[in-house]
Amino acid sequence: MRSIWRTLDRALARDIALVCAAGAVVGASFGAITVSAGLPLWLPMLLSVLVFAGAAQFMFVGIVASGGNPVAAVVAGLLLNARHLPFGFAIGDVLGGSRARRLVGSHLMIDESVAFALAQEGTERRRSAYWACGVGLFVCWNIGVVAGAFAGTAVNDTDALGLDAAFPAVLLALILPSLRDAATRRAALIGTAIALLSTPFLPAGLPVLMALIGVLVMLLGRDQAGSRLPERAP
């Protein structure tokens, strides 16, 4: 662990610290939203320790709080976290050789830790950035969740604070960087349209799953575009 902190320079450590601070704020909002939605106090804490995936946690709570089936909420979270499979191939060399390190490292595999690792040059620097960001965010996120959950129990009228709007606002903030890609924007628009159109006819939670059709359309479009590329002359 000491070698990790020695490898980080001041600029990289500062950037990681800022991300961790932002994670604590988002974690506090997650804890407050979960408790204010009528769910038990222990639930956001348990999710944050065992799942540790912000977007999936928000989606799970949003579906369950709106009356959706918990199974549908779990499936939606698993599909959302399917992006971790290519993440594992991209940063597998930074997790370490032992089974315990790979298990813990896989649990800390989130967008921020992967992004910091891939932005570095050299295996040692990639490893240091990954573990520093992953451990830092895990600690800060869980501290924020605990604080937000207890704060949520002390608020009598959560509607007055606009906590019901915080959930979609945080989800939007999480996906905004991905919308720079044109194909991702098309998938998001298609999924949004499908979810809105199907909401009056389907039980709560299912429209979110139906929205994943937008991802399927995006993948099919990319495959067709690749098949139309002309072959290079030998």
HELIX and SHEET records of a PDB file:
HELIX    1   1 ARG A    2  THR A    7  1                                   6    
HELIX    2   2 ARG A   10  SER A   36  1                                  27    
HELIX    3   3 TRP A   42  LEU A   50  1                                   9    
HELIX    4   4 GLY A   54  ALA A   65  1                                  12    
HELIX    5   5 PRO A   70  LEU A   80  1                                  11    
HELIX    6   6 ASN A   81  ARG A   83  5                                   3    
HELIX    7   7 HIS A   84  ILE A   91  1                                   8    
HELIX    8   8 GLY A   92  VAL A   94  5                                   3    
HELIX    9   9 ARG A   99  HIS A  107  1                                   9    
HELIX   10  10 ASP A  111  LEU A  118  1                                   8    
HELIX   11  11 THR A  123  ALA A  154  1                                  32    
HELIX   12  12 THR A  158  LEU A  161  1                                   4    
HELIX   13  13 LEU A  163  ILE A  175  1                                  13    
HELIX   14  14 LEU A  176  ARG A  180  5                                   5    
HELIX   15  15 ALA A  182  SER A  198  1                                  17    
HELIX   16  16 LEU A  206  MET A  210  1                                   5    
HELIX   17  17 ILE A  213  SER A  227  1                                  15    
END                                                                             
